Every structure is written in structure tokens, then in C-alpha cells.
């Protein structure tokens, strides 16, 4: 699911982040780690979603059927992280706002 749609969070990102947080809580045997693990899991699902969008769009637009290299993986990961950081900066500057926020 696209990280750019409002329902992607409810259907994919939040359940995956919840599973990640529960796994971390189980592995560390500390309930105090749950909240931080949930936030980290949520961000990982968003970065992963942007990564998949970029990688899929790149393959679709290029039409090439070559193998996926480590260099291409590093480039896709870097671009996905840069996009997430860019969105975060736009939100902090007040240029982008969430639904219902004034």
C-alpha cells in the first residue's frame, strides 16, 4: 500500500508497527520498550513503503528486466530516506499539515 494514502496507515503501517513493538517487547522482556519500538516500527514501515514505491516505479518506467544490484538497493534506500526526511522538514515548517490540523 502506498504510504501516501490515508488508509495505508490503518491497514498496513499500524498493524505492522504493532507487531514489531510486540516482538521487541517479547525479545527484551521489557514493557517500557513498547512505545519506542512502535514508533521505530512505524517509521520503518513508511520508509519501506517509499522504498517499494521508488523501486517499483523505477523498474516499471525503465522497462529493464535486469537483476537488482546492491548499488541500486543503496540508491533506492537513500532516496527513500531523503524523501521521508524531506516530508518531515515540510511538516515541521508548516508547509504540509495533517488532516484536521490548523
N, C-alpha and C positions, 0 to 999 in steps of 0.2 A: 504494500500500500504506500501511496505517496505521503511523505512527511509534510507535504504542502496542503493536504486536505484536513478539515476539522475532525472528521470521523476516524481518521487513521490512528489518532491517539487512543480513542476509546476501544477500538477493535484490535489494534496490534501493539502499539508502544507501551501503554499502561499495563496490559497483562504480561508482556514480556519483561518489563521492568519489575513487576511484582514477583514474577518467578525468579528473576535474577536476585532480588533482595532476599527472598526466602532461602535461596540456595546459599547466599553469603551468610545469612543468619545461622543456617544449619551448619555450615562449614566452620564458622568462627565460634559457634555456640554462644553468641552474644546478641541479645535483642537490641542493644544500643547501636549496632551497626546497620540496622534495618533501614532507617531513614536515608542515611548517606548512600547506602547501596542502591536504594530505589532511585535516587537522583542520578547516580552514575549509570545505572541500567537504562534509565530513560534517555539520557544523553547518548549512550551507546546505540540505542535503537534509532535515534534521529540521525546520527552520523552514518550508521549503517544504511538507513533508508536513502539518504543523499548519495552515498557511495553507489548503491544499486541503481539509482536513477541515472547517475552520471555514466556508470559503466554500461548499462543497458542502452542508454541513448547514444553513446559513442559507438557502440557496435552496430546499432540499428542504422545510424546515419552514415557510417563509413562503409557498410556493406561488406566488410572484410571478414573472412572466416578463419583468420589466423589464431594461433594459440595465445592465451592470455599470459603475458610475461610479468616477471617480478617488477620490472620498470614501470609497466602500465599500471600494476596494482599500486605501486608507490605514488604515481601521479594521481590516480583516482582518489586515493586516500587523502593526499594533500589537498586536492581541490575540494573534496567533501568537507574536510575540516575548515578550510578557508571560507567556504560558503556558510557553515554554521557560525563561525566567528563573525562574519560579515552581518548575518542576520541579528546576532546578539548585539553588535555595535549599533545597528539601526534601531533596535528596540530600546537600548539604553539612551540613545539620542532623542527618542520620542518620534522618530520618523515612521516607524512601524508600531502599531498598537494592537493588542489583542481585542477580540470581540467583547463588547460591553465595557471596555475601559475608556475613560475620558481623558 
